[in-house]
Amino acid sequence: MKILVAVKRVIDYAVKVRVKPNKSGVETSNVKMSMNPFCEIALEEALRIRESGAAKEVVAVTVGPAQCADTLRTALAMGADRAVHVDAGAAPVLPLSVAKILRALVQVEQPGLLILGKQAIDDDCNQTGQMVAGLLKWPQGTFASKVVLDKEKQVATVEREVDGGLETLCLDLPAVITTDLRLNQPRYATLPNIMKAKSKVIKKVTPEELNVEIKSDLEVVQVTEPPKRKAGVIISSVDELIDKLKNEVVSCNILNCK
Ligand code: AMP
């Protein structure tokens, strides 16, 4: 079985994001970019499934501009067998377009499993996995915190954290899985593997070659910084705390007071 893993290049999670002066988006020039943390978890899970013998090949795929090849090099250094770069140019590609591209790649690659992160930390959309599962009419296990594959029965058992506890789903393969934070701890790429990954070939395709038109019905009107948090106060006694909770916190908007 083959596993396709979608990995996205995003601003590194440790970078303090700055809004552009013209409010058209966030600053990405001269900013450290990395693989989206949930995509690292998705790739790690695919590698573990391959190492357990339940899959033969892990293919990493990304959609975006030329610089996204760096993210694929990281995926190859972590252990992916192959990488596909869908060069979509510099314009942002929204989840529905990514989902259509992934559907087209699934039709070419015929994987048994498509694994994505549950969300990309740049747009926080949390949509692509659900959309591609809908387009493919494949079963989906989103926010997976545990995945067990039964190769014989061609079934994936996915445990997901829901409000009331844990939900367990059985998915007939092929299926789509999106990964939550607690699924695993991704490995680091070793220096020798980073060096080896530099010489591996990354297959390049364009959305046109996959017969996908990239268009968007959404327009970003403005991006602004969140409001500054008010300074906290130190409370000297429990009575004072109770008084503040009764008279100040209750009367203001709970969300703003968090
Ligand atoms: P989102 O729906 O944008 O929050 O993204 C959820 C997941 O979809 C990510 O963690 C990736 O696995 C995948 N994804 C989204 N955008 C891309 C992209 N441009 N290239 C590759 N994978 C993507």
Residues whose N, C-alpha, C, O or C-beta is under 5 A from the ligand:
A	BS01	AMP	A6 V7 K8 N36 F38 C39 V61 T62 V63 G64 P95 V98 L116 G117 K118 Q119 A120 D123 D124 C125 N126 Q127 T128 G129
